[in-house]
Amino acid sequence: MLSDPTPATRVLYLAGWGRSGSTLAESLLDQVPGLVGVGEIKFLWERGLQQNRRCSCGTPLRACAFWVAVLTEAYGGIPGDDEIARLDAASRRFRTRHLPGLLLRSPDPDGLGWYYDRLRRLYAAVAAVSGARTVVDSSKFPSYLTALLQTPGLDLRVAHIVRDPRAVAYSWQRHKHDPDAPGGALMPRMHPGFTALYWSAWNLATERIARRAGLPYLRFRYEDLVADPAGTLGAIVDLGGEPGAVLPFGADGPLVGRTHQVSGNPMRLRSGAVPLRLDDEWTTRMPSRHRYLTGAVTVPLRHRYGYRR
């Protein structure tokens, strides 16, 4: 039997609970030769094509030359509205509330082979158009990671970012404007108790899925990325298959050029010098009741991740 001559597309999956610094990490990784960061691919169909939100280059996605070229390479052009709706519906099968079932089900219980094939073509097209050897996807969802595990032709690796859950809970309480949301809405907010539960569940599920599948895996902390950006980023780049690559650090710190990220934190829309400063406002501004609640719910896992203070 002849082997498939088409090489696998290397995908570095940035996993972790939201507001943990994945957009910062991906923006830096995108500047490394051989890597391309394309944001939260899971939301390409809804936010990118249905809502036509902006690519991080500032252009509405349907008019972005990079994404038009990718979709043309993958599908012969931007898919029609019915096909986009079908792809979005399939993507919604991999939501957090479906995670317990996804961990127990057979690989293709509901005839999603067509969807996995579309994903295979999409990631291959991103690599072909960008010329990169590794595609960085910051979709983060452990549930979506199970979809990529069923997608043929992917060489999948997992870089798992974690952040102090009290800092994460405080961030989810902030009133933040989202310039890319329809109508200029605020970013979603969440009660610290729910944030603590999600933080624990997402991080544990990510570890379990990656290790059960035998994927190359690295867990790193947001705080370490800020304190030692060269060392932390170098380890992630090694995992991504580009050891010894030139890292994006100038005399004044990290430099970020124009990227083509789908969805994600609004900071993806900025470029230029990136000041790496630890965001620890929670230590002085977070209400004590929220700090104690978050700390109590997450104590076993946060201690294991080194957050004992």
SERO-4910 file (N, C-alpha, C, O; in steps of 0.05 Angstrom, whole numbers):
BEGIN
 pado doro    nc1    nc2    nc3   cac1   cac2   cac3    cc1    cc2    cc3    oc1    oc2    oc3
  Met    A     17    -24      0      0      0      0     18     25      0     35     28     17
  Leu    A     13     43    -19     28     67    -21     20     87      0     -4     89      6
  Ser    A     39    102     12     32    122     31     24    148     17     30    152     -6
  Asp    A      9    165     32     -1    190     21     23    208     17     37    215     36
  Pro    A     28    218     -8     52    234    -14     49    263     -3     68    277     -1
  Thr    A     24    271      4     20    298     14     30    300     43     20    286     60
  Pro    A     49    318     48     59    321     76     37    332     94     20    348     85
  Ala    A     38    325    119     19    335    139     24    365    144     47    374    143
  Thr    A      3    379    150      5    407    157     10    409    187     -6    400    203
  Arg    A     32    422    194     39    425    222     22    447    235     21    469    225
  Val    A      7    440    256    -10    459    270     -2    461    299     -2    440    313
  Leu    A      5    485    308     10    490    336    -15    502    348    -22    525    342
  Tyr    A    -28    486    365    -54    495    377    -50    508    404    -40    496    422
  Leu    A    -57    534    405    -55    549    430    -81    544    446   -102    552    438
  Ala    A    -78    530    468   -101    522    485   -100    537    511    -79    548    519
  Gly    A   -123    538    525   -124    551    551   -150    567    553   -163    573    533
  Trp    A   -157    574    578   -181    590    582   -177    619    574   -155    629    575
  Gly    A   -199    632    565   -197    659    555   -187    679    576   -189    675    600
  Arg    A   -175    701    566   -163    722    581   -137    713    595   -130    723    616
  Ser    A   -124    694    583    -99    683    595    -74    692    580    -52    685    588
  Gly    A    -77    708    558    -54    718    544    -48    704    518    -26    707    507
  Ser    A    -67    689    507    -61    674    482    -58    693    459    -42    687    441
  Thr    A    -72    715    458    -69    734    435    -41    746    435    -29    749    414
  Leu    A    -31    753    458     -3    763    460     16    742    451     34    747    435
  Ala    A     13    717    460     31    696    452     30    691    422     51    688    410
  Glu    A      6    690    411      4    685    382     15    708    366     28    703    345
  Ser    A     11    733    374     22    756    359     52    754    358     64    761    337
  Leu    A     65    746    380     94    743    380    103    719    362    122    722    347
  Leu    A     88    697    364     95    674    348     93    679    318    108    668    302
  Asp    A     73    696    311     69    702    283     94    716    270     98    715    246
  Gln    A    110    729    287    133    743    277    157    725    273    178    733    262
  Val    A    155    700    282    178    681    279    178    669    252    157    658    243
  Pro    A    200    670    237    201    657    211    193    628    212    202    613    229
  Gly    A    176    620    193    166    593    192    140    588    206    128    567    202
  Leu    A    130    608    221    105    606    235     85    627    225     94    649    217
  Val    A     59    621    225     39    641    218     16    638    238      5    616    241
  Gly    A      9    660    251    -13    660    270    -38    670    257    -39    692    246
  Val    A    -60    654    258    -84    661    244   -108    663    262   -131    663    253
  Gly    A   -104    666    288   -126    672    307   -143    647    313   -133    624    312
  Glu    A   -168    653    319   -186    632    328   -201    620    304   -223    629    297
  Ile    A   -189    600    291   -201    589    266   -229    578    271   -245    578    253
  Lys    A   -234    569    295   -261    559    302   -283    579    294   -305    571    287
  Phe    A   -277    605    296   -297    626    291   -295    638    263   -307    659    258
  Leu    A   -279    625    245   -277    635    218   -304    638    205   -310    658    192
  Trp    A   -321    617    208   -347    616    194   -366    637    204   -379    652    188
  Glu    A   -369    639    230   -389    657    242   -379    686    242   -390    704    228
  Arg    A   -358    691    256   -349    719    260   -334    729    235   -337    753    228
  Gly    A   -319    712    222   -304    721    198   -321    724    174   -320    745    161
  Leu    A   -337    703    166   -351    703    141   -380    712    143   -390    726    125
  Gln    A   -394    703    163   -422    711    166   -425    740    176   -440    755    164
  Gln    A   -409    747    196   -411    774    207   -391    793    194   -392    817    197
  Asn    A   -372    782    179   -352    798    164   -337    817    183   -332    840    176
  Arg    A   -329    806    206   -313    823    224   -285    827    212   -278    813    193
  Arg    A   -271    845    224   -244    852    213   -224    830    219   -223    819    241
  Cys    A   -207    825    199   -182    811    203   -165    829    220   -169    853    221
  Ser    A   -144    818    234   -127    835    250   -111    855    233    -99    874    244
  Cys    A   -110    851    207    -97    871    190   -114    896    187   -105    917    176
  Gly    A   -139    896    196   -156    919    196   -177    918    174   -195    935    173
  Thr    A   -176    898    156   -194    896    133   -217    876    140   -211    855    152
  Pro    A   -242    883    132   -263    862    136   -254    836    123   -243    836    101
  Leu    A   -260    814    136   -247    789    128   -253    781     99   -236    771     85
  Arg    A   -278    786     89   -285    779     62   -269    795     41   -268    787     18
  Ala    A   -257    817     50   -241    834     31   -211    831     37   -195    843     22
  Cys    A   -203    816     57   -175    812     64   -162    795     42   -170    773     38
  Ala    A   -141    806     30   -127    792      8   -116    765     17   -117    745      3
  Phe    A   -106    764     42    -95    738     53   -117    717     55   -114    695     45
  Trp    A   -140    724     67   -161    704     71   -175    697     45   -184    675     42
  Val    A   -178    716     27   -189    710      1   -172    690    -13   -181    671    -26
  Ala    A   -145    694    -12   -127    675    -24   -128    647    -11   -127    627    -25
  Val    A   -130    646     16   -132    621     30   -158    606     22   -157    582     17
  Leu    A   -180    620     22   -206    607     16   -207    598    -14   -219    578    -20
  Thr    A   -193    613    -31   -192    605    -59   -175    580    -62   -181    562    -77
  Glu    A   -152    580    -47   -135    556    -48   -149    531    -37   -146    509    -47
  Ala    A   -165    535    -16   -178    512     -3   -203    503    -17   -208    479    -20
  Tyr    A   -220    523    -26   -247    516    -36   -253    527    -63   -276    524    -73
  Gly    A   -234    541    -76   -240    553   -102   -252    580   -100   -260    592   -120
  Gly    A   -254    591    -75   -266    617    -71   -280    618    -44   -280    598    -30
  Ile    A   -291    641    -37   -306    643    -12   -331    625    -15   -346    628    -34
  Pro    A   -336    606      4   -359    589      2   -385    605      1   -386    627     11
  Gly    A   -406    593    -10   -432    605    -10   -444    606     18   -435    593     36
  Asp    A   -465    623     21   -477    627     47   -487    600     59   -484    596     83
  Asp    A   -499    583     43   -509    557     54   -486    540     64   -489    527     85
  Glu    A   -464    539     49   -441    523     58   -429    535     83   -421    520    101
  Ile    A   -427    561     85   -416    574    109   -433    567    133   -423    561    155
  Ala    A   -460    569    129   -478    562    151   -475    533    160   -476    527    184
  Arg    A   -471    515    141   -467    487    147   -441    483    162   -440    467    181
  Leu    A   -419    497    154   -394    495    168   -396    506    196   -384    495    215
  Asp    A   -410    528    199   -413    540    226   -429    521    244   -423    518    267
  Ala    A   -450    509    233   -466    490    249   -449    467    258   -452    457    280
  Ala    A   -432    457    240   -414    435    248   -394    443    270   -389    429    288
  Ser    A   -384    468    267   -365    478    287   -379    481    314   -366    476    335
  Arg    A   -404    487    314   -419    490    340   -423    463    354   -431    462    377
  Arg    A   -418    442    340   -420    415    352   -396    411    372   -396    392    388
  Phe    A   -377    429    371   -353    427    388   -352    450    408   -332    464    409
  Arg    A   -374    453    423   -375    474    443   -369    462    470   -368    437    473
  Thr    A   -364    479    490   -356    470    517   -377    451    529   -369    431    541
  Arg    A   -402    457    525   -423    440    538   -424    412    526   -435    393    538
  His    A   -412    408    502   -411    382    489   -386    366    497   -383    343    488
  Leu    A   -368    378    513   -342    366    518   -345    338    531   -331    320    522
  Pro    A   -362    334    551   -363    307    563   -370    285    542   -358    264    542
  Gly    A   -389    291    524   -396    272    503   -374    268    483   -369    246    474
  Leu    A   -359    290    477   -338    288    457   -315    270    468   -301    257    452
  Leu    A   -311    270    494   -290    254    506   -297    224    506   -279    207    509
  Leu    A   -323    218    503   -332    191    505   -340    178    478   -339    154    476
  Arg    A   -347    195    459   -357    185    434   -336    173    416   -312    176    420
  Ser    A   -346    158    395   -328    148    374   -319    171    357   -332    192    357
  Pro    A   -299    168    341   -287    190    326   -307    205    307   -305    229    306
  Asp    A   -325    191    294   -342    205    275   -371    194    278   -381    180    260
  Pro    A   -384    200    301   -410    188    307   -432    199    290   -453    186    286
  Asp    A   -429    223    279   -451    237    266   -445    245    237   -457    264    227
  Gly    A   -428    230    224   -422    235    196   -409    262    191   -416    276    172
  Leu    A   -389    269    207   -375    294    204   -350    292    187   -333    310    187
  Gly    A   -347    270    173   -323    267    157   -319    289    137   -297    298    131
  Trp    A   -341    299    125   -340    321    106   -329    346    119   -313    361    107
  Tyr    A   -336    351    145   -327    375    159   -296    373    165   -282    392    161
  Tyr    A   -288    349    173   -259    345    178   -243    349    152   -220    359    153
  Asp    A   -254    341    130   -240    345    105   -238    374     98   -217    383     88
  Arg    A   -259    390    103   -258    419     99   -237    432    116   -222    449    107
  Leu    A   -234    422    141   -214    433    159   -186    426    148   -168    443    148
  Arg    A   -182    402    139   -156    393    128   -148    412    106   -125    421    105
  Arg    A   -167    417     87   -161    435     65   -155    463     74   -139    477     62
  Leu    A   -169    473     94   -165    500    104   -137    504    115   -124    523    108
  Tyr    A   -129    486    133   -103    489    146    -80    486    125    -60    500    126
  Ala    A    -84    468    106    -64    465     85    -62    490     68    -40    498     60
  Ala    A    -85    503     63    -85    527     47    -71    550     62    -57    566     49
  Val    A    -76    552     88    -62    573    104    -32    570    101    -18    589     97
  Ala    A    -22    545    104      7    540    102     17    547     74     38    559     70
  Ala    A      1    539     53     10    544     26     11    574     19     30    583      7
  Val    A    -10    589     27    -11    617     20      9    633     36     22    652     25
  Ser    A     13    627     61     31    642     78     60    634     74     79    650     79
  Gly    A     65    610     64     92    599     61    104    590     87    127    583     88
  Ala    A     87    589    108     97    580    134     97    550    136     82    536    123
  Arg    A    114    540    154    115    511    159     98    503    182     91    479    185
  Thr    A     90    522    199     73    516    222     50    537    224     55    561    223
  Val    A     26    527    226      2    544    229     -5    546    258     -9    525    271
  Val    A     -6    570    269    -13    574    297    -42    581    299    -51    601    288
  Asp    A    -58    564    313    -87    568    316    -92    572    346    -86    555    362
  Ser    A   -104    596    353   -109    602    381   -138    598    388   -149    614    404
  Ser    A   -151    579    377   -180    574    382   -184    567    412   -206    573    422
  Lys    A   -165    556    425   -165    551    454   -184    529    464   -177    514    482
  Phe    A   -207    526    452   -227    507    462   -216    478    463   -206    468    443
  Pro    A   -217    465    486   -210    436    486   -230    420    469   -222    399    458
  Ser    A   -255    428    468   -274    414    451   -267    415    422   -269    395    408
  Tyr    A   -257    438    412   -249    441    384   -223    425    379   -219    415    357
  Leu    A   -207    422    399   -183    405    397   -191    377    389   -176    363    374
  Thr    A   -213    367    400   -222    340    392   -230    338    363   -226    317    350
  Ala    A   -239    360    351   -245    361    322   -219    359    306   -217    344    286
  Leu    A   -198    374    315   -173    373    300   -160    345    302   -146    337    284
  Leu    A   -165    331    324   -154    305    327   -166    285    307   -153    265    300
  Gln    A   -190    291    297   -203    274    277   -197    283    248   -205    270    229
  Thr    A   -184    306    246   -178    318    219   -154    305    207   -132    306    219
  Pro    A   -156    292    184   -133    279    172   -112    300    162   -119    323    156
  Gly    A    -87    291    160    -67    308    148    -56    330    166    -45    349    155
  Leu    A    -60    328    192    -50    349    210    -29    337    228    -32    315    239
  Asp    A     -7    351    232     14    345    251      9    364    275     19    386    275
  Leu    A     -5    354    294    -16    371    315      1    372    340     10    351    350
  Arg    A      7    397    350     21    401    375      5    420    392     -9    437    381
  Val    A      7    418    419     -9    435    437      9    452    455     25    441    470
  Ala    A      7    478    453     19    497    471     -3    508    490    -21    522    480
  His    A     -1    501    515    -23    506    534    -16    529    552      2    526    570
  Ile    A    -29    552    549    -23    575    565    -41    576    590    -65    572    587
  Val    A    -30    581    613    -45    585    638    -37    611    650    -16    622    646
  Arg    A    -56    622    666    -51    647    680    -64    645    708    -83    629    711
  Asp    A    -54    659    727    -66    659    754    -96    662    752   -105    682    741
  Pro    A   -112    643    762   -141    645    759   -154    670    771   -175    678    762
  Arg    A   -141    681    791   -152    706    803   -149    729    784   -166    746    782
  Ala    A   -126    730    770   -122    750    749   -142    747    726   -153    766    716
  Val    A   -147    721    719   -166    715    697   -194    723    705   -208    736    689
  Ala    A   -202    717    730   -229    724    739   -232    754    740   -254    764    733
  Tyr    A   -212    768    748   -214    797    749   -217    809    721   -232    827    716
  Ser    A   -202    797    702   -204    807    674   -232    802    663   -242    819    648
  Trp    A   -244    780    669   -271    774    659   -292    793    672   -315    794    662
  Gln    A   -285    807    693   -304    826    706   -301    854    695   -318    871    699
  Arg    A   -279    859    681   -275    886    670   -295    894    648   -304    876    633
  His    A   -301    919    647   -317    930    625   -298    937    602   -284    957    604
  Lys    A   -297    921    581   -278    925    559   -294    929    533   -311    912    526
  His    A   -287    950    519   -299    955    493   -287    936    472   -262    933    472
  Asp    A   -304    925    455   -294    908    434   -299    922    407   -322    922    397
  Pro    A   -279    935    396   -283    951    371   -290    934    347   -299    945    327
  Asp    A   -288    908    349   -293    891    326   -321    877    328   -330    865    309
  Ala    A   -334    880    351   -361    867    354   -382    884    340   -379    908    338
  Pro    A   -403    870    330   -425    885    317   -437    906    336   -444    900    359
  Gly    A   -439    931    327   -450    952    344   -430    963    365   -438    978    382
  Gly    A   -405    954    364   -386    963    384   -392    955    412   -389    970    431
  Ala    A   -402    930    415   -410    920    441   -386    916    460   -363    917    451
  Leu    A   -392    912    485   -372    906    504   -364    876    502   -380    860    493
  Met    A   -340    870    510   -332    842    512   -348    828    533   -357    840    552
  Pro    A   -353    802    530   -369    787    550   -357    789    578   -332    791    581
  Arg    A   -375    788    598   -366    788    626   -376    763    639   -396    751    630
  Met    A   -363    755    661   -371    730    674   -365    733    704   -346    745    712
  His    A   -383    721    720   -380    722    749   -355    706    757   -349    685    744
  Pro    A   -339    715    777   -315    700    785   -319    671    791   -302    655    786
  Gly    A   -342    664    803   -347    636    809   -348    619    784   -336    597    784
  Phe    A   -362    628    764   -364    613    739   -336    613    725   -329    593    713
  Thr    A   -322    636    726   -296    636    714   -277    616    726   -263    602    712
  Ala    A   -278    613    753   -261    594    767   -268    565    758   -250    549    754
  Leu    A   -294    559    755   -302    532    746   -292    527    717   -281    505    712
  Tyr    A   -296    546    699   -287    543    672   -257    540    670   -247    524    656
  Trp    A   -243    557    686   -213    556    686   -204    528    693   -186    517    680
  Ser    A   -216    516    713   -208    490    722   -215    469    701   -198    452    694
  Ala    A   -240    470    691   -249    449    672   -234    450    646   -225    429    636
  Trp    A   -230    474    635   -216    477    609   -187    467    611   -178    453    594
  Asn    A   -173    475    632   -145    468    634   -142    438    639   -124    426    627
  Leu    A   -158    427    656   -157    398    660   -164    382    635   -150    362    629
  Ala    A   -185    391    621   -193    377    596   -171    379    575   -166    360    561
  Thr    A   -158    402    573   -137    405    553   -114    386    559   -104    373    541
  Glu    A   -106    384    584    -84    366    591    -92    337    585    -76    322    573
  Arg    A   -117    330    592   -125    302    588   -126    295    558   -117    273    550
  Ile    A   -138    312    542   -140    307    514   -113    304    500   -108    285    486
  Ala    A    -95    323    506    -69    323    493    -53    298    501    -40    286    485
  Arg    A    -54    291    527    -38    269    536    -50    242    528    -35    224    522
  Arg    A    -76    240    528    -89    215    520    -83    210    490    -80    187    482
  Ala    A    -82    232    474    -76    229    446    -46    226    440    -38    221    417
  Gly    A    -29    230    460      0    228    456     11    251    440     31    247    426
  Leu    A     -1    275    441      8    297    426     32    310    439     34    311    463
  Pro    A     51    321    423     72    338    434     58    361    449     41    375    439
  Tyr    A     66    366    474     51    383    492     71    400    509     91    390    519
  Leu    A     64    425    512     79    443    530     59    461    545     43    474    532
  Arg    A     62    462    571     46    481    586     64    504    595     86    499    605
  Phe    A     55    528    591     71    552    599     53    572    612     29    573    607
  Arg    A     65    589    628     49    609    643     52    637    630     73    645    621
  Tyr    A     30    651    630     30    679    621     51    695    636     65    711    624
  Glu    A     53    691    662     71    707    678    100    702    670    117    720    670
  Asp    A    106    677    662    133    671    652    139    682    625    161    690    619
  Leu    A    118    684    608    121    696    582    129    725    584    145    735    569
  Val    A    117    739    604    123    767    609    151    770    622    166    788    614
  Ala    A    157    753    641    182    756    656    206    747    639    228    759    641
  Asp    A    203    726    623    225    715    607    214    709    579    211    686    571
  Pro    A    209    730    563    196    725    537    213    709    518    203    692    504
  Ala    A    240    713    518    257    699    500    258    669    506    255    652    489
  Gly    A    261    663    532    263    635    540    236    620    536    236    598    526
  Thr    A    214    634    544    188    621    541    180    618    512    171    596    504
  Leu    A    184    639    496    177    637    468    194    617    454    185    603    436
  Gly    A    220    616    461    238    596    449    228    568    453    230    551    435
  Ala    A    218    562    477    208    535    482    184    528    466    180    506    456
  Ile    A    166    548    462    142    544    446    149    540    417    138    523    403
  Val    A    168    556    407    177    553    379    190    526    374    186    514    353
  Asp    A    205    516    394    217    489    392    194    469    389    196    451    372
  Leu    A    174    471    405    151    453    403    138    455    376    129    435    365
  Gly    A    137    479    364    125    483    338    142    474    315    134    476    292
  Gly    A    165    462    321    181    450    300    201    469    287    211    463    265
  Glu    A    207    492    299    227    510    288    248    517    308    252    541    315
  Pro    A    263    497    318    284    503    337    305    522    326    314    519    303
  Gly    A    314    540    343    335    559    334    325    581    317    342    596    306
  Ala    A    299    585    313    289    606    297    294    633    309    298    636    334
  Val    A    296    654    292    300    681    302    275    691    315    253    691    304
  Leu    A    278    701    340    255    710    355    250    740    351    269    755    344
  Pro    A    225    750    354    219    777    346    225    798    367    207    812    377
  Phe    A    250    801    375    258    820    395    277    840    384    299    833    375
  Gly    A    270    866    386    287    887    378    301    899    403    299    888    425
  Ala    A    315    921    399    329    934    421    310    943    443    317    945    466
  Asp    A    285    950    435    265    960    454    245    939    462    224    946    474
  Gly    A    250    914    456    231    893    463    218    881    439    227    885    416
  Pro    A    197    865    443    184    851    421    172    871    401    161    892    408
  Leu    A    173    863    376    161    879    354    140    861    340    146    838    333
  Val    A    117    872    336     95    857    323     87    872    297     79    895    298
  Gly    A     89    858    275     80    870    249     51    863    244     37    853    262
  Arg    A     42    869    220     14    863    213      9    833    212     25    818    201
  Thr    A    -13    825    225    -20    797    225    -47    793    211    -60    812    202
  His    A    -55    767    209    -81    761    197    -96    741    215   -102    719    208
  Gln    A   -102    751    239   -116    735    259   -146    738    257   -156    760    255
  Val    A   -160    716    259   -189    715    260   -198    716    289   -190    699    304
  Ser    A   -214    735    296   -226    737    323   -204    739    344   -180    740    337
  Gly    A   -211    740    369   -191    742    390   -193    769    405   -210    786    398
  Asn    A   -175    773    424   -173    797    439   -168    821    421   -154    819    401
  Pro    A   -180    845    427   -176    868    410   -147    876    406   -140    891    387
  Met    A   -129    867    424   -101    875    421    -89    864    395    -68    873    386
  Arg    A   -103    844    382    -93    833    357    -93    854    335    -80    851    314
  Leu    A   -109    876    339   -111    897    318    -88    917    320    -86    935    303
  Arg    A    -71    914    340    -48    933    343    -23    920    332    -20    896    332
  Ser    A     -4    937    324     22    928    315     43    948    325     37    969    337
  Gly    A     68    941    321     90    957    331    103    945    356    101    921    360
  Ala    A    117    962    371    130    952    395    109    943    416     89    956    420
  Val    A    114    921    429     96    910    449    109    912    476    128    898    482
  Pro    A     99    929    494    110    931    520    101    907    537     77    902    541
  Leu    A    120    891    546    114    867    562    114    875    591    135    877    604
  Arg    A     90    879    601     86    888    629     66    870    642     44    865    631
  Leu    A     73    859    666     55    841    680     29    856    687     30    877    701
  Asp    A      6    846    678    -19    858    685    -28    846    712    -41    825    712
  Asp    A    -22    859    734    -28    848    760    -47    867    776    -46    868    800
  Glu    A    -63    882    761    -82    901    774   -100    887    794   -109    899    813
  Trp    A   -105    861    789   -123    846    806   -113    846    835   -129    844    854
  Thr    A    -87    848    839    -76    845    866    -84    868    884    -84    866    909
  Thr    A    -92    891    872   -100    914    888   -129    922    884   -140    936    901
  Arg    A   -141    914    861   -167    924    854   -189    902    857   -213    909    857
  Met    A   -182    877    858   -202    856    859   -215    855    886   -200    853    906
  Pro    A   -241    855    888   -255    853    914   -246    827    929   -243    806    916
  Ser    A   -243    829    955   -234    806    970   -251    782    967   -242    759    966
  Arg    A   -278    786    966   -296    763    965   -292    748    938   -294    723    938
  His    A   -286    763    917   -281    750    891   -254    735    891   -252    714    880
  Arg    A   -235    747    904   -208    735    905   -210    709    921   -198    688    912
  Tyr    A   -223    709    944   -225    685    960   -241    663    947   -234    640    948
  Leu    A   -263    671    934   -280    652    920   -264    638    898   -264    614    896
  Thr    A   -251    654    881   -236    643    858   -213    625    868   -208    604    858
  Gly    A   -199    635    889   -177    619    900   -186    593    912   -173    572    908
  Ala    A   -209    593    925   -219    568    938   -228    548    917   -222    524    919
  Val    A   -241    556    896   -251    538    875   -228    525    859   -230    502    851
  Thr    A   -207    541    855   -185    532    838   -161    521    853   -141    515    840
  Val    A   -162    520    879   -138    515    895   -122    490    887    -98    492    885
  Pro    A   -134    467    881   -117    444    875   -101    448    849    -77    443    848
  Leu    A   -114    458    828   -100    461    803    -81    485    803    -60    483    791
  Arg    A    -89    507    815    -71    530    814    -46    525    831    -25    535    824
  His    A    -48    509    852    -23    502    866     -5    485    848     19    489    849
  Arg    A    -17    467    833     -1    450    815     13    467    794     34    460    785
  Tyr    A      0    489    786     11    507    765     30    528    777     41    544    763
  Gly    A     33    527    804     52    545    817     41    571    827     56    589    834
  Tyr    A     14    573    829      2    597    839     -7    593    868    -30    586    874
  Arg    A     12    596    886      6    591    914      2    616    931     -9    615    953
  Arg    A     11    639    920     10    664    936    -19    671    941    -25    691    954
***
